[in-house]
Amino acid sequence: MFFLTNNKFFVIFFIPFLLGAITVLSFSPYNLTIVNFFTFSILLFLILEVKKKTQSIFIKKKSKRYFFYLGCSYGFGFFLLGNYWISISLTHDEMFTGLIPFALILIPLFLSLFFGFTILAIGVFAKKNISFILLFSSVFSFFEFLRGNLLTGFPWNLISYTWSWSLEISQILSLIGSYSLSLLSITLFCTPFLFFQKKIVLKNIIFISSFLLIFVTIYSYGVFRINNSAYKFDKKINIKIISPNFSLKDYATYSEEFQIKRLIKISNPEKDKKTLFIWPEGIFYQSYLDDIKKYQNLFKDRFSENHLIILGINNFNNNIEVDSKKYFNSLVVLNHELDVLSLYNKINLVPFGEFLPFERILSKFGFKKITPGYSSFSPGDKREMINLGNNFNEKLILPLICYEIIYPANIKKKEQHPDLVVNISEDAWFGKSIGPYQHFTKAIYRSIEEGVFVARSANKGISALIDPNGKVLKSLNTGEAGNIEYKFPYFSKSTLFSKYGNKIFYLIIILYMFLILIFRKFKFNE
């Protein structure tokens, strides 16, 4: 052990990398939350060791850059093992296979900078006391927030998602949201660090007991909320979520018409039953919205005026003034004659997947977005609720395409009260990896935060109907083809988080800062 703590490579690079990689086991589908008590406490210990030894062993004078290296090493292990599935999307087109090593390494390296700056900011304050735990938790969760919001934002695998296996603990999301739960969770996971000393200190025991009590209270609130929730459904209207289980090779092997016939068969429409059918993203892979009428006879034969169909399709509009087209990844609501009743253009686009950053420059070198077609998609203007009309009792849905579901406090406005959030996705891009499982977890968290029903149709992913407690009412797992049928829900009620969003996170951060000052001023750490 003495050799390891005095070896710069092990302390700054190797051990933090392992800790970051092990932390991934706390997320879906593994759900080993307990490993975080080990990884976070050891990480704090390493920060303290770096602070002590920069003068005597690693270098002759203090150098903050070692804190940065340590944080980046932890982050690289975390994102390499947690987000390797992104590179799988490059295996489906020979044009991109040469980029797999770059995606596998460069994306985790870039994201690791957030952890690097976290440790850089707090490293010099490292001490074996309560104030340092509070400071570390605050800064760590603040940089999580920055990661989720800067540029396009990528709030994937926030620490709060390590509780996805516990519906009881997850209910606190309805009050404080994902970033705040991350903050509280990091603090809890760091508490064993206080035992890394020769004697037991009473104030440390009180602090640890207090945080355990907080989580017991959170759990009790969750049990109460689940047991006292009742939701209403419209018995005259049904929803059917379709999961076709098509592979990306199927799109190249079979004609679009053949695939649509398969989808209609899986949908199994009953002409006299009023039903909203929800198909996944990417099904019309050869056609644009303007071409869809060519399949009108297929739909008119099987569907009726009692049916509406939601599906994903590419769309474009002509800009006559500049003689150009704008392309969109769209969700449309169609009737049985394939008339477009409503249209939503995706707002949060995936970098490189749906648009090519610096397109004018990179396109000259032959680069393009990963999804079919050379032109980048354009973002839509706004996300409005869709009224399904008189025949469907004026039901309101809120459309989300693919990973738009991952953004806390950014899926709807507080004045929007949809009966159903519809999330369509194409998860076949990520193969048999952890990606589809983690994607599904985000839908569960959004349902609890916003107090909404979520209908998720994901090809090669997990399709499900989720209630406002995050309970999965019905589901189809990855690799399953079929449909899920359920009565159409009514909007229940807004949550505290849906009204105030991440403002609650800001308040808890301020509370932490106040507690740090109190602990330091009155020397509770001494």
C-alpha positions in Angstrom: 0.0 0.0 0.0 2.9 2.4 0.8 4.4 1.7 -2.6 1.1 2.5 -4.4 0.5 5.8 -2.5 4.0 6.9 -3.3 3.9 6.0 -7.0 2.8 9.0 -9.0 1.4 6.9 -11.9 -0.8 4.8 -9.7 -2.1 7.7 -7.6 -2.8 10.2 -10.4 -3.6 7.9 -13.3 -4.2 4.2 -12.8 -6.2 4.0 -9.6 -8.5 7.0 -10.5 -9.1 5.4 -13.9 -10.2 2.1 -12.2 -12.4 4.0 -9.7 -14.2 5.8 -12.6 -14.7 2.5 -14.4 -16.0 0.8 -11.3 -18.5 3.6 -10.7 -20.2 2.6 -14.0 -21.3 -0.6 -12.3 -23.7 1.5 -10.2 -25.8 2.4 -13.2 -28.3 0.4 -15.2 -28.3 -2.5 -16.0 -25.9 -3.4 -13.2 -27.4 -1.2 -10.4 -24.6 -1.9 -7.9 -25.1 1.4 -6.1 -23.0 0.2 -3.1 -19.8 0.5 -5.1 -20.1 4.3 -4.9 -19.3 4.3 -1.2 -16.0 2.7 -2.2 -15.1 4.7 -5.3 -16.0 8.2 -4.0 -14.3 7.7 -0.6 -11.1 6.4 -2.3 -11.2 9.3 -4.7 -11.2 11.8 -1.9 -8.4 9.9 -0.2 -6.3 10.2 -3.4 -7.0 13.9 -3.7 -5.8 14.3 -0.2 -2.7 12.3 -0.9 -1.9 14.4 -4.0 -2.2 17.5 -1.9 0.2 16.1 0.7 2.8 14.8 -1.7 3.1 17.4 -4.4 5.8 19.1 -2.4 7.8 16.1 -1.1 7.6 13.3 -3.7 5.9 14.1 -7.0 7.5 17.5 -7.5 9.6 20.0 -5.6 7.0 22.7 -5.5 3.2 22.7 -5.4 1.5 22.0 -8.7 -2.3 22.1 -9.2 -2.1 20.3 -12.5 -1.8 16.9 -10.7 -5.4 17.5 -9.4 -6.5 18.1 -12.9 -4.8 14.9 -14.2 -6.3 12.9 -11.4 -9.8 14.2 -12.2 -9.4 13.5 -15.9 -8.2 10.0 -15.2 -11.3 9.3 -13.1 -13.5 10.8 -15.8 -11.8 8.9 -18.6 -12.5 5.6 -16.8 -16.0 6.7 -16.1 -16.9 7.7 -19.6 -14.9 5.1 -21.5 -16.8 2.3 -19.8 -20.0 4.1 -19.4 -20.3 5.5 -23.0 -18.5 3.0 -25.2 -21.9 2.2 -26.7 -21.7 5.5 -28.7 -18.9 4.0 -30.9 -21.2 1.1 -31.8 -23.2 3.5 -34.0 -20.2 3.8 -36.2 -20.1 0.0 -37.0 -23.1 0.1 -39.3 -21.5 2.0 -42.1 -18.1 1.2 -43.5 -17.5 4.9 -44.1 -17.3 5.4 -40.3 -15.5 2.3 -39.0 -12.1 4.0 -39.2 -13.4 6.6 -36.8 -14.3 4.1 -34.0 -11.0 4.4 -32.1 -11.4 8.2 -32.2 -15.0 8.1 -30.9 -14.0 5.5 -28.3 -11.1 7.6 -26.9 -11.8 11.3 -27.8 -15.4 11.5 -26.5 -14.4 10.2 -23.0 -11.3 12.4 -23.0 -13.4 15.5 -23.8 -16.1 14.6 -21.2 -13.4 13.8 -18.6 -12.4 17.5 -18.6 -15.5 18.2 -16.4 -14.1 15.9 -13.7 -10.6 17.3 -14.2 -11.8 20.9 -13.6 -13.9 19.6 -10.6 -10.8 18.2 -8.8 -8.7 21.1 -9.9 -11.1 23.5 -8.2 -11.3 21.7 -4.9 -7.9 19.9 -4.6 -6.1 22.5 -2.6 -8.9 22.5 0.1 -8.6 18.7 0.7 -8.9 17.8 4.3 -10.3 14.9 6.2 -13.3 16.7 7.4 -17.0 17.4 6.8 -16.4 20.8 5.1 -14.3 19.1 2.3 -17.0 16.5 1.7 -19.6 19.2 1.3 -17.4 21.2 -0.9 -16.5 18.2 -3.1 -20.2 17.3 -3.4 -21.2 20.8 -4.4 -18.5 21.3 -7.0 -18.9 17.8 -8.4 -22.6 18.2 -8.9 -22.2 21.7 -10.2 -19.9 20.4 -13.0 -22.4 17.6 -13.6 -24.9 20.4 -14.2 -22.5 22.2 -16.6 -22.0 19.0 -18.5 -25.7 18.6 -18.9 -26.2 22.1 -20.2 -23.1 23.5 -22.0 -23.1 23.4 -25.8 -25.7 20.8 -26.7 -25.5 19.3 -23.2 -25.0 15.6 -22.3 -26.6 14.8 -18.9 -25.9 11.1 -19.3 -25.2 8.9 -16.2 -25.7 11.7 -13.6 -24.9 10.1 -10.2 -28.6 10.3 -9.3 -29.3 7.5 -11.9 -27.6 5.0 -9.6 -30.9 4.9 -7.7 -32.9 3.9 -10.8 -33.5 0.4 -9.3 -35.4 2.0 -6.3 -38.7 3.5 -7.2 -39.0 4.6 -3.5 -35.9 6.7 -3.5 -36.5 8.0 -7.0 -39.8 9.6 -5.9 -37.8 12.5 -4.4 -37.2 13.6 -8.0 -40.8 15.0 -8.0 -39.6 17.5 -5.5 -35.9 18.3 -6.2 -35.0 16.7 -9.5 -32.0 14.7 -10.8 -29.2 17.2 -10.2 -30.2 17.8 -6.5 -30.5 14.0 -5.9 -27.0 13.7 -7.4 -25.7 16.3 -4.9 -27.3 14.5 -1.9 -26.1 11.1 -3.1 -22.5 12.2 -3.7 -22.4 13.5 -0.1 -23.8 10.2 1.2 -21.3 8.2 -0.9 -18.4 10.2 0.5 -19.2 9.7 4.2 -16.9 6.6 4.6 -14.0 9.0 3.9 -14.5 10.4 7.4 -13.4 7.0 8.9 -10.0 7.2 7.2 -8.4 8.3 10.4 -7.1 6.8 13.6 -9.9 7.8 16.0 -13.6 8.0 15.8 -14.9 11.6 16.0 -18.4 12.2 17.4 -19.3 15.1 15.0 -18.5 12.8 12.1 -20.8 10.1 13.5 -23.5 12.7 13.9 -23.0 14.0 10.3 -23.1 10.5 8.8 -26.2 9.6 10.9 -27.9 12.8 9.7 -27.4 11.9 6.0 -28.5 8.3 6.6 -31.6 9.8 8.2 -32.1 12.1 5.2 -32.2 9.0 2.9 -34.5 7.1 5.2 -36.8 10.1 5.0 -36.5 10.1 1.2 -37.3 6.4 1.1 -40.3 6.9 3.4 -41.6 9.8 1.3 -41.3 7.5 -1.8 -43.3 4.7 -0.1 -46.0 7.3 0.9 -46.1 8.8 -2.6 -46.4 5.5 -4.4 -49.1 4.2 -2.0 -51.2 7.4 -2.2 -51.2 7.9 -5.9 -54.2 7.1 -8.0 -54.5 7.8 -11.7 -57.5 8.0 -14.1 -57.8 6.5 -17.5 -60.2 7.1 -20.4 -61.9 3.8 -20.9 -63.1 4.7 -24.4 -59.6 5.5 -25.8 -56.6 3.1 -26.1 -53.0 3.6 -26.8 -50.8 1.0 -28.5 -47.0 1.2 -28.3 -45.3 -0.8 -31.1 -41.9 -2.3 -30.8 -40.9 -4.0 -34.2 -37.4 -5.2 -33.2 -36.0 -4.4 -36.7 -32.2 -4.5 -37.1 -30.4 -1.9 -39.1 -29.5 -4.7 -41.6 -33.3 -5.3 -42.1 -33.5 -1.8 -43.5 -30.9 -2.6 -46.1 -32.3 -6.1 -46.8 -36.0 -5.5 -47.1 -38.0 -2.9 -48.9 -39.6 -0.1 -46.9 -43.1 -1.4 -48.0 -42.3 -4.9 -46.6 -41.2 -3.4 -43.3 -44.4 -1.3 -43.1 -46.5 -4.3 -43.7 -44.7 -6.0 -40.8 -45.4 -3.0 -38.6 -49.0 -3.0 -39.4 -49.3 -6.7 -38.6 -47.6 -6.2 -35.2 -49.9 -3.2 -34.6 -53.0 -5.5 -35.2 -55.5 -2.6 -35.5 -59.2 -3.2 -34.7 -61.3 -0.9 -36.8 -64.0 -0.3 -34.1 -61.6 0.4 -31.3 -60.5 4.0 -30.8 -56.7 3.8 -30.6 -53.6 5.9 -30.8 -50.8 3.9 -32.4 -47.2 4.9 -31.5 -44.5 3.7 -33.9 -40.8 4.2 -33.2 -38.4 6.6 -34.8 -36.7 5.8 -38.2 -39.2 3.4 -39.6 -39.6 5.3 -42.9 -35.9 5.1 -43.8 -36.3 5.5 -47.5 -39.1 8.1 -47.7 -39.6 11.7 -46.7 -42.9 13.0 -45.4 -43.9 14.3 -48.8 -43.6 10.7 -50.2 -45.6 9.0 -47.5 -48.9 9.0 -49.4 -47.6 6.2 -51.7 -48.5 3.8 -48.9 -52.0 5.1 -48.4 -53.7 1.9 -49.5 -51.8 -0.2 -47.0 -53.2 2.0 -44.2 -56.7 2.5 -45.5 -57.2 -1.3 -45.7 -56.3 -1.9 -42.1 -56.9 1.3 -40.2 -60.1 3.4 -39.8 -61.3 6.8 -38.8 -61.0 5.6 -35.2 -57.3 5.5 -35.4 -54.4 7.9 -35.3 -50.8 6.9 -35.9 -47.7 8.6 -34.5 -44.3 7.8 -36.1 -40.9 9.3 -36.9 -39.9 10.4 -40.4 -37.5 12.8 -42.1 -39.0 16.0 -43.4 -37.8 19.1 -45.2 -39.0 22.5 -46.2 -37.8 24.7 -49.1 -36.3 28.1 -48.3 -37.1 29.9 -51.6 -35.2 33.1 -50.6 -31.9 31.3 -50.3 -32.7 28.4 -52.7 -32.0 25.7 -50.1 -33.7 23.0 -48.1 -33.8 22.5 -44.4 -34.0 18.9 -43.2 -35.7 17.8 -40.0 -36.0 14.7 -37.9 -39.8 14.8 -37.3 -42.6 13.2 -35.3 -46.0 13.3 -37.1 -49.5 12.4 -36.2 -51.4 10.9 -39.1 -54.9 9.7 -39.7 -55.8 6.4 -41.5 -55.5 8.1 -44.9 -52.0 9.4 -44.0 -53.0 13.0 -43.8 -50.7 15.0 -41.6 -52.6 16.3 -38.6 -49.7 17.5 -36.5 -45.9 17.8 -37.0 -43.1 18.3 -34.5 -39.5 18.9 -35.6 -36.8 17.7 -33.2 -35.1 20.5 -31.2 -32.2 18.7 -29.4 -30.1 17.1 -32.1 -27.3 14.6 -31.6 -23.9 16.0 -32.6 -22.4 14.0 -35.4 -25.4 11.7 -35.3 -27.9 14.2 -36.7 -25.8 17.2 -37.5 -22.1 17.7 -38.4 -20.5 20.4 -36.3 -18.4 22.8 -38.5 -20.1 21.2 -41.4 -18.8 23.7 -44.0 -15.2 22.7 -43.2 -15.6 19.0 -42.4 -17.8 18.2 -45.3 -15.0 19.2 -47.6 -13.0 16.3 -46.2 -15.8 13.8 -46.9 -17.3 13.8 -43.4 -21.1 13.6 -42.9 -23.5 12.9 -40.1 -23.9 9.2 -39.0 -27.6 8.9 -39.9 -28.5 8.4 -43.6 -28.1 11.4 -45.9 -25.3 14.0 -46.3 -27.1 17.1 -45.1 -27.3 17.9 -41.4 -30.7 18.1 -39.8 -31.8 21.5 -38.6 -33.3 22.0 -35.1 -37.0 22.7 -34.8 -38.3 26.0 -33.3 -40.3 24.9 -30.3 -42.0 22.0 -28.6 -45.7 22.5 -28.3 -48.4 20.1 -27.1 -50.4 18.3 -29.8 -54.2 18.2 -29.5 -55.5 14.9 -30.9 -58.9 16.5 -31.7 -62.6 15.9 -30.9 -62.6 12.3 -31.9 -60.0 11.7 -29.1 -61.6 13.9 -26.5 -59.1 16.7 -27.0 -56.3 14.6 -25.5 -53.0 16.4 -25.3 -49.6 14.8 -26.0 -46.1 16.2 -25.7 -43.7 14.9 -28.4 -40.1 13.9 -27.7 -37.7 12.2 -30.2 -35.0 9.9 -29.0 -32.6 11.4 -26.5 -34.6 14.6 -25.9 -35.9 12.6 -22.9 -32.5 12.8 -21.1 -32.7 16.5 -20.2 -33.9 17.3 -16.6 -36.2 20.3 -16.5 -36.1 20.7 -20.2 -38.8 18.5 -21.7 -41.8 20.8 -21.1 -42.8 24.2 -19.9 -44.4 24.5 -16.5 -47.7 25.6 -18.0 -47.9 22.5 -20.2 -50.1 19.7 -18.8 -50.0 16.8 -21.3 -52.1 13.7 -20.7 -49.2 11.7 -22.3 -45.6 12.3 -23.2 -44.7 10.4 -26.3 -41.1 9.4 -26.8 -40.1 7.6 -30.0 -36.5 6.3 -30.4 -34.3 4.2 -32.7 -32.0 2.2 -30.3 -30.8 -0.3 -32.9 -27.8 2.0 -33.4 -26.3 0.8 -30.1 -26.6 -2.9 -30.5 -26.6 -5.2 -27.5 -24.9 -2.8 -25.2 -25.8 -1.0 -22.0 -26.9 2.1 -24.0 -30.6 1.1 -24.5 -31.0 0.2 -20.8 -29.6 3.6 -19.6 -31.7 5.4 -22.2 -34.8 3.8 -20.8 -33.8 4.9 -17.3 -33.9 8.5 -18.4 -37.6 8.1 -19.4 -38.5 6.8 -16.0 -36.8 9.8 -14.2 -38.5 12.3 -16.4 -41.9 10.8 -15.7 -41.3 11.2 -11.9 -39.8 14.7 -12.2 -42.6 16.1 -14.3 -45.5 13.9 -13.0 -46.4 12.7 -16.4 -47.3 9.4 -18.2 -44.6 8.5 -20.7 -45.3 6.2 -23.7 -42.0 5.1 -25.1 -41.7 3.3 -28.5 -38.1 2.2 -29.1 -37.0 -0.1 -31.8 -34.4 -2.5 -30.4 -34.7 -0.7 -27.1 -37.1 -0.9 -24.2 -40.7 0.1 -25.1 -43.0 0.8 -22.2 -45.9 2.8 -20.7 -44.6 4.5 -17.5 -46.8 6.2 -14.9 -46.0 9.4 -13.0 -44.4 7.4 -10.2 -42.0 5.9 -12.7 -43.7 2.5 -12.4 -43.6 0.5 -15.7 -47.2 -0.5 -16.3 -46.3 -2.6 -19.4 -43.1 -3.1 -21.3 -41.3 -4.9 -24.1 -37.6 -5.6 -23.5 -34.7 -5.2 -26.0 -35.0 -7.9 -28.7 -38.8 -8.3 -28.3 -41.3 -7.5 -31.0 -44.9 -6.8 -30.2 -47.3 -4.2 -29.0 -48.4 -2.8 -25.6 -52.0 -1.8 -25.2 -53.4 0.3 -22.4 -56.2 2.8 -21.7 -55.4 6.5 -22.4 -54.4 8.3 -19.2 -55.6 11.7 -18.0 -53.0 14.3 -16.8 -52.7 13.9 -13.0 -51.1 17.0 -11.4 -47.9 19.0 -11.6 -45.0 18.2 -9.3 -43.0 20.8 -7.3 -40.0 20.1 -9.7 -42.2 20.7 -12.8 -43.0 24.1 -11.4 -39.6 25.3 -10.3 -37.2 23.0 -12.2 -33.5 23.4 -11.5 -34.0 26.5 -9.3 -34.3 23.9 -6.5 -30.8 22.7 -7.3 -29.5 26.2 -7.1 -31.1 26.6 -3.6 -29.5 23.4 -2.3 -26.1 24.5 -3.6 -26.5 27.8 -1.7 -27.5 25.8 1.4 -24.3 23.7 1.0 -22.2 26.8 0.7 -23.8 28.2 3.9 -23.1 25.0 5.8 -19.5 25.0 4.7 -19.1 28.5 6.0 -20.8 27.6 9.3 -18.5 24.5 9.7 -15.4 26.6 9.0 -16.4 29.6 11.1 -17.2 27.7 14.2 -14.4 25.2 13.6 -16.7 22.2 13.7 -14.0 20.4 11.7 -11.3 20.8 14.4 
